């Protein structure tokens, strides 16, 4: 999906969370503020490939959710309700 997004928004620069391209589910685009949207569930699944699910949650919430990279910081869609 990231390639399609970059193609459509070719004039924009996106901040990406490294290693989570497969967790991108869309784009926020309002008032010239364009940023990527990531699925929490997909991010946890990606991390769970290399660590326990408990460690994946801990890593994700400590290192990704709390990260602020300015106005273009990606959005996380909290969609993990199971």
PEPENOR-V731552 format. One record per residue. N is the residue number from 1. RES is the residue in one small letter. PSI is psi in whole degrees, -180 to 180 (999 if undefined). D_CENTER is the distance of its C-alpha to the mean C-alpha in Angstrom with 1 decimal. Layout:
n | res | psi | d_center
N | RES | PSI | D_CENTER
N | RES | PSI | D_CENTER
This chain:
n | res | psi | d_center
1 | x | -32 | 12.0
2 | x | -37 | 10.8
3 | x | -41 | 14.6
4 | x | -40 | 15.6
5 | x | -47 | 13.3
6 | x | -38 | 14.6
7 | x | -45 | 18.0
8 | x | -35 | 18.0
9 | x | 50 | 16.8
10 | x | -22 | 18.8
11 | x | 0 | 19.9
12 | x | 152 | 16.6
13 | x | 128 | 14.8
14 | x | 143 | 11.0
15 | x | 129 | 9.3
16 | x | 149 | 6.8
17 | x | 114 | 5.7
18 | x | 130 | 8.8
19 | x | 2 | 9.4
20 | x | 26 | 6.3
21 | x | -36 | 7.4
22 | x | -11 | 8.9
23 | x | 1 | 6.1
24 | x | 129 | 5.5
25 | x | -3 | 8.1
26 | x | -166 | 9.2
27 | x | 138 | 10.1
28 | x | 129 | 11.5
29 | x | 98 | 14.9
30 | x | 128 | 17.6
31 | x | 46 | 20.4
32 | x | 12 | 19.1
33 | x | 103 | 15.9
34 | x | 127 | 13.2
35 | x | 158 | 9.5
36 | x | 153 | 6.4
37 | x | 128 | 5.3
38 | x | 146 | 3.1
39 | x | 124 | 6.2
40 | x | -46 | 7.5
41 | x | -45 | 10.3
42 | x | -37 | 9.0
43 | x | -45 | 7.3
44 | x | -42 | 10.7
45 | x | -41 | 12.5
46 | x | -48 | 11.4
47 | x | -33 | 12.5
48 | x | -13 | 15.5
49 | x | -22 | 16.8
50 | x | 1 | 17.9
51 | x | 170 | 18.6
52 | x | 160 | 19.8
53 | x | -37 | 17.8
54 | x | -45 | 19.1
55 | x | -35 | 18.0
56 | x | -45 | 14.5
57 | x | -46 | 14.2
58 | x | -48 | 16.0
59 | x | -48 | 13.9
60 | x | -48 | 10.5
61 | x | -33 | 12.2
62 | x | -43 | 14.2
63 | x | -19 | 12.1
64 | x | -55 | 8.5
65 | x | -41 | 9.1
66 | x | 3 | 12.1
67 | x | 131 | 11.0
68 | x | 121 | 12.3
69 | x | 28 | 12.5
70 | x | -169 | 14.6
71 | x | -27 | 14.5
72 | x | 11 | 11.7
73 | x | 130 | 9.2
74 | x | 157 | 5.9
75 | x | 143 | 6.3
76 | x | 125 | 5.6
77 | x | 114 | 8.2
78 | x | 95 | 10.5
79 | x | 21 | 12.1
80 | x | 86 | 13.6
81 | x | 16 | 17.2
82 | x | 999 | 19.2
